């Protein structure tokens, strides 16, 4: 029989501990107890837990102090802070020191169940990812690829396997997913890593220019060709070449590329000499090449030449565990660039980032974080700085919706702030099926604040 996640409840109120133990046991959790922060630190030193639920105010060692020590022992263990002394300062302090989230007493059991489920899922994924990371060789060069999700670690495991071979690689995936970074990792872990790695975007040039860029040209081949020029393939000789958006090549260019792949030789534009080349080809496309073949826009024989090993980049919405890592990475960079003392995200802001569908993938996330950093008024990005992320920016669930949510989604930017706020709250309630705790979570406010605002709307 599969065991449930193990939770450590840390609270000096024995009545509260007993109540929580009974409640969590009914939800399928295995529960251990500690009556002080010092005891909790000792317990964590002896064994690991899937989740820690800890009070802030305790007699000997406070929850904040225990949190700092626990994070040194098991950094990946999620810690949810409970406090009857709710304040922005306390919450921010806990989040800065690594708390997964915080809840106020008396606890809202619906909210508690949602937060715990999310935290334990996060913890279990971390354990799976640690196992996958151990399988990646110690000498594997990630080339600054950010991601610890199972999807990314499995992809990197394949990259490690194929990088040392001479196989041609085809990387597919939506725009903005990071296909070029995977190409960098393939080259950096190959036997050719000391040789040149040349990149070219096939969609950025006309057919004539692309042919000259790839294969070079002879002097006098066309107007302005005042000297012989070596193309990208010869520049990459003994190394690798990255052909981004290869699906944008014209049919004539596809034929010429196919010949280079088959014969390992090329002819410069305007020339007749055949030149041998030793190049590993890594191609990428954001289109479904099999559909392009069916539509007659891409050669089937070229596809099979390129698709010796296929690497599929998952969209960001399918690796949500990576969003906090990516967001924090971008935040550090943009904070330094803009001389802003911004160090992290509030719980509400991070929840909004994780739940947004990201149609533009990692590139869109990077742009969103830059904007949030620039707009931030404190040392933490709050949900308010992410108001520009709306569900209708790529969320298919918004299409065809009627009622308050649809009105909020289509709200004009020229509406009064109070009306925009009201519509956002009604939309969140609609999306969450009336669940106030989850709606408050999505909005980055407390359930108490949400109730006050709803009461205000009803009285008007």
C-alpha positions in Angstrom: 0.0 0.0 0.0 1.4 3.4 -1.0 2.2 5.7 1.9 1.0 9.3 2.0 3.4 12.2 2.3 4.9 12.7 5.8 4.3 16.1 7.5 6.0 17.5 10.6 3.7 19.8 12.6 5.6 22.2 14.7 3.5 24.1 17.3 3.8 24.7 21.1 0.0 24.6 21.4 -0.7 20.9 22.0 -4.5 21.4 21.3 -3.7 22.8 17.9 -1.3 20.0 17.1 -3.8 17.3 18.1 -6.5 19.0 15.9 -4.1 19.3 12.9 -2.9 15.7 13.3 -6.4 14.4 13.2 -7.4 16.6 10.3 -4.3 15.8 8.2 -4.6 12.1 9.0 -8.0 12.2 7.5 -6.5 13.8 4.3 -4.1 10.9 4.0 -0.9 12.4 5.4 1.4 10.7 7.8 2.0 13.1 10.7 4.9 13.7 13.2 4.9 16.4 15.9 7.3 18.8 17.5 6.5 21.3 20.3 9.3 23.8 19.5 11.5 25.0 16.8 14.6 23.4 18.4 12.9 20.0 18.5 11.9 20.4 14.8 15.5 21.1 13.8 16.6 18.0 15.6 13.9 15.9 13.9 14.9 17.2 10.5 18.5 16.4 11.3 17.5 12.8 11.8 15.2 12.2 8.8 13.6 14.0 5.9 10.0 15.1 5.6 7.8 15.9 2.6 6.4 19.0 4.3 6.8 21.0 7.5 3.8 23.0 8.9 5.3 25.4 11.5 4.0 28.1 13.9 6.0 31.3 14.2 5.6 32.2 17.9 7.2 29.5 20.1 8.8 29.6 23.6 12.4 28.6 22.9 13.2 28.7 19.1 10.8 30.7 16.9 9.5 29.4 13.6 11.7 31.9 11.6 14.9 30.8 13.4 14.0 27.1 12.9 13.2 27.8 9.3 16.7 29.2 8.7 18.3 26.1 10.3 16.0 23.6 8.5 16.9 25.2 5.1 20.6 24.6 5.8 19.9 20.9 6.5 17.3 20.2 3.8 17.0 23.1 1.4 14.3 21.4 -0.8 11.8 20.6 2.0 8.8 23.0 1.7 8.0 24.8 5.0 4.6 26.4 5.4 4.5 29.1 8.2 1.5 29.5 10.4 1.0 32.8 12.3 -1.7 34.4 14.5 0.2 37.6 14.2 -0.3 38.3 10.6 1.7 41.1 9.1 3.3 41.9 5.8 6.7 42.1 7.6 6.4 38.6 9.1 5.2 37.1 5.8 8.0 38.7 3.8 10.6 37.7 6.3 9.5 34.1 6.2 9.4 34.1 2.3 12.8 35.7 2.1 14.3 32.9 4.4 12.8 30.2 2.1 9.3 29.5 3.4 7.1 27.9 0.7 4.0 29.9 1.9 2.4 31.3 5.0 -1.1 30.9 6.5 -2.8 32.9 9.2 -4.6 31.5 12.3 -7.3 30.6 12.7 -6.6 28.4 9.7 -8.9 28.3 6.7 -9.0 24.5 6.2 -9.9 24.8 2.4 -6.9 27.0 1.9 -4.7 24.7 4.1 -5.6 21.7 2.0 -4.9 23.5 -1.3 -1.5 24.8 -0.2 -0.4 21.5 1.4 -1.4 19.6 -1.8 0.6 22.0 -3.9 3.6 21.9 -1.6 3.8 18.1 -1.3 3.4 17.7 -5.0 6.4 20.1 -5.3 8.4 18.1 -2.8 7.7 14.8 -4.5 8.7 16.2 -7.9 11.9 17.5 -6.3 12.8 13.9 -5.1 12.1 12.5 -8.6 14.3 15.3 -10.1 17.1 14.6 -7.7 17.1 11.0 -8.9 17.2 12.2 -12.5 20.0 14.7 -11.8 22.1 11.9 -10.3 21.8 10.1 -13.6 23.3 13.1 -15.5 27.1 12.7 -15.6 29.1 15.1 -13.4 31.0 16.4 -16.4 27.8 17.4 -18.4 27.9 21.1 -19.3 24.4 22.5 -19.1 25.3 25.8 -20.8 23.3 27.8 -18.4 20.1 25.9 -19.1 17.7 26.6 -16.1 15.4 23.8 -15.2 14.9 21.0 -12.7 11.6 19.6 -13.9 11.3 16.0 -14.8 10.6 17.0 -18.4 13.8 19.0 -18.7 16.0 16.6 -16.8 14.8 13.7 -19.1 15.6 15.9 -22.2 19.0 16.8 -20.8 19.7 13.1 -20.2 19.0 12.4 -23.9 21.2 15.4 -24.9 24.1 13.9 -22.8 23.6 10.5 -24.6 23.6 11.9 -28.2 26.0 14.8 -27.8 29.1 12.6 -27.9 27.9 11.0 -31.2 28.1 12.4 -34.7 24.3 12.1 -35.3 22.4 15.0 -36.9 20.0 16.6 -34.4 16.5 18.1 -35.0 15.2 20.2 -32.2 11.5 21.0 -32.3 9.3 23.1 -30.0 7.3 26.3 -29.8 8.9 29.7 -30.3 10.6 30.9 -27.1 11.1 27.5 -25.5 14.9 27.7 -25.7 15.8 25.5 -28.7 19.1 27.3 -29.3 20.2 26.7 -25.7 19.7 22.9 -26.3 21.8 23.2 -29.4 24.5 25.0 -27.4 24.5 22.1 -24.9 24.8 19.5 -27.7 27.9 21.2 -29.1 29.4 21.9 -25.7 29.2 18.2 -24.8 30.4 16.9 -28.1 33.8 15.8 -29.3 33.8 18.9 -31.5 33.4 21.4 -28.6 36.9 22.9 -29.2 36.0 23.6 -32.8 33.7 26.5 -34.1 30.0 26.5 -33.5 28.3 28.6 -36.2 24.6 29.7 -36.0 22.3 31.0 -38.7 18.6 31.9 -38.7 17.2 30.6 -42.0 14.1 32.8 -41.7 16.1 36.0 -41.5 17.5 35.9 -45.1 16.2 35.8 -48.6 17.0 32.6 -50.7 19.9 34.2 -52.5 21.5 35.7 -49.4 20.9 32.4 -47.5 22.7 30.4 -50.1 25.7 32.7 -50.1 25.7 32.8 -46.2 25.7 29.0 -46.0 27.9 27.9 -48.9 30.0 31.1 -49.6 30.5 32.7 -53.0 33.2 33.3 -55.6 34.5 36.7 -56.6 32.1 38.2 -59.2 29.3 35.7 -58.5 26.9 38.7 -58.2 27.0 42.5 -57.9 29.0 43.5 -54.9 30.9 40.1 -54.7 34.4 41.7 -54.9 36.1 38.8 -53.3 35.7 35.1 -52.5 33.8 34.5 -49.3 33.7 31.4 -47.2 30.2 30.4 -46.1 29.0 29.2 -42.7 29.5 25.6 -43.5 33.2 26.1 -44.2 33.5 28.4 -41.1 32.1 25.5 -39.1 34.5 22.9 -40.6 35.4 20.3 -38.0 32.8 21.9 -35.7 29.0 22.2 -35.7 26.4 24.4 -37.4 23.0 25.4 -36.0 20.3 25.9 -38.7 17.5 27.7 -36.8 14.0 27.7 -38.4 15.1 25.3 -41.1 11.5 24.9 -42.2 11.6 28.5 -43.7 14.1 27.4 -46.4 12.8 27.6 -50.0 12.4 24.3 -51.9 15.5 25.1 -54.0 17.6 25.7 -50.8 16.3 22.4 -49.3 17.7 20.5 -52.3 21.1 22.1 -51.9 21.1 21.5 -48.1 20.2 17.8 -48.8 23.2 17.4 -51.1 25.5 18.8 -48.4 24.1 16.4 -45.8 24.3 13.4 -48.2 27.7 14.1 -49.9 29.4 16.2 -47.2 30.5 18.6 -49.9 29.4 21.9 -51.3 29.9 24.4 -54.2 30.2 28.1 -53.6 27.8 30.4 -55.4 29.2 31.3 -58.8 31.8 28.5 -58.6 32.4 25.0 -59.9 34.9 23.6 -57.4 33.5 21.0 -55.1 34.7 21.5 -51.5 34.6 18.8 -48.8 33.2 19.8 -45.4 33.2 18.0 -42.0 30.4 19.6 -40.1 27.8 18.3 -37.6 24.4 19.7 -38.3 21.9 20.7 -35.6 18.6 22.0 -37.0 15.6 23.5 -35.3 12.0 24.4 -36.2 8.9 25.7 -34.4 6.7 24.0 -37.0 5.4 20.4 -37.3 7.6 19.3 -40.1 5.5 16.2 -40.8 2.5 18.5 -41.5 4.8 20.7 -43.6 5.6 17.6 -45.7 1.9 16.8 -46.1 1.4 20.4 -47.3 4.2 20.1 -49.8 6.3 22.7 -48.1 9.1 20.6 -46.8 11.0 17.7 -48.5 10.5 14.3 -46.9 14.0 13.1 -47.7 15.5 16.2 -46.1 13.4 15.6 -43.0 14.7 12.1 -42.5 18.3 13.4 -43.0 17.8 16.0 -40.3 15.7 13.9 -38.0 18.3 11.3 -37.1 17.8 12.2 -33.4 14.7 14.3 -32.4 14.8 16.5 -29.3 11.4 18.0 -28.4 11.5 21.1 -26.2 8.5 21.1 -23.8 6.5 24.3 -23.6 6.8 26.2 -20.4 3.2 25.4 -19.4 4.2 21.7 -19.2 7.2 22.3 -16.9 5.7 24.7 -14.3 8.2 23.5 -11.7 10.9 25.4 -13.6 9.0 28.8 -13.6 10.2 29.8 -10.0 13.8 29.0 -10.9 13.6 30.8 -14.3 11.8 33.8 -12.8 14.3 34.2 -9.9 17.2 33.9 -12.4 15.8 36.6 -14.6 14.9 38.8 -11.6 18.5 38.8 -10.4 19.8 39.8 -13.8 17.3 42.5 -14.4 17.6 43.9 -10.9 21.3 44.3 -11.4 20.9 45.8 -14.9 18.3 48.4 -13.7 20.1 49.1 -10.3 16.9 47.9 -8.4 17.0 46.3 -5.0 14.5 43.6 -5.9 15.3 40.3 -4.3 12.3 38.0 -4.9 8.6 37.5 -5.5 5.6 37.5 -3.1 3.6 34.3 -2.7 0.8 35.8 -4.7 3.1 37.0 -7.5 4.8 33.6 -7.8 1.5 31.9 -7.8 0.4 34.1 -10.7 3.5 33.3 -12.6 3.1 29.6 -12.1 -0.6 29.6 -13.1 -0.3 31.8 -16.2 -0.2 29.7 -19.5 2.8 31.4 -21.1 1.9 31.2 -24.8 5.3 33.0 -25.5 7.2 30.5 -23.3 10.5 31.3 -21.6 11.0 34.4 -23.8 7.7 35.8 -22.6 8.5 35.0 -19.0 11.8 36.8 -19.3 10.1 39.9 -20.7 7.4 39.8 -17.9 10.0 39.6 -15.2 11.9 42.5 -16.6 8.7 44.6 -16.7 7.8 43.6 -13.1 11.3 44.5 -11.8 11.1 47.9 -13.5 7.6 48.6 -12.0 8.3 47.2 -8.5 8.1 49.7 -5.7 9.6 47.4 -2.9 12.3 44.7 -2.6 9.7 42.1 -3.6 7.7 41.8 -6.8 4.0 41.7 -5.8 1.0 40.4 -7.7 0.1 44.0 -8.5 3.2 44.3 -10.6 1.9 41.4 -12.8 -1.5 42.8 -13.5 -0.6 42.9 -17.2 -0.7 39.0 -17.2 -4.3 38.3 -18.0 -5.9 34.9 -18.7 -7.0 35.9 -22.3 -3.3 36.3 -23.3 -3.2 32.8 -24.7 -5.5 30.9 -22.3 -7.9 28.8 -24.3 -10.1 28.4 -21.3 -11.1 32.0 -21.6 -12.5 31.7 -25.1 -16.3 31.6 -25.3 -16.8 32.5 -21.7 -19.7 34.7 -20.7 -20.6 36.6 -17.6 -18.3 38.6 -15.2 -15.1 36.7 -16.2 -15.5 37.5 -19.8 -16.3 41.2 -19.0 -13.1 41.3 -16.8 -11.0 39.7 -19.4 -12.1 42.2 -22.0 -11.9 45.2 -19.6 -10.6 48.4 -21.1 -7.3 49.7 -19.7 -9.0 53.1 -19.4 -11.5 51.9 -16.7 -11.1 53.3 -13.1 -8.7 51.2 -11.0 -11.6 50.2 -8.6 -13.6 48.8 -11.5 -10.6 46.9 -12.9 -10.0 45.4 -9.4 -13.7 44.4 -9.1 -13.7 42.7 -12.5 -10.4 40.9 -11.7 -11.9 39.5 -8.4 -15.1 38.4 -10.1 -13.1 36.8 -12.9 -11.0 34.9 -10.3 -14.1 33.6 -8.5 -15.6 32.5 -11.8 -12.5 30.7 -12.8 -12.3 29.0 -9.4 -15.9 27.9 -9.4 -16.7 30.2 -6.5 -13.9 28.8 -4.2 -12.9 31.9 -2.3 -9.7 30.5 -0.9 -8.4 29.5 -4.3 -9.6 32.8 -5.8 -7.7 34.8 -3.1 -4.6 32.7 -3.7 -4.7 33.5 -7.5 -5.2 37.2 -6.7 -2.4 37.3 -4.2 -4.6 38.5 -1.4 -5.9 37.0 1.8 -9.3 35.3 2.0 -10.3 37.9 4.7 -9.5 40.8 2.2 -11.5 39.1 -0.5 -14.5 38.7 1.8 -14.3 42.4 2.7 -14.2 43.5 -1.0 -17.1 41.2 -1.9 -19.2 42.7 1.0 -18.4 46.1 -0.3 -19.5 45.2 -3.9 -22.7 43.8 -2.6 -23.5 46.9 -0.6 -23.0 49.2 -3.6 
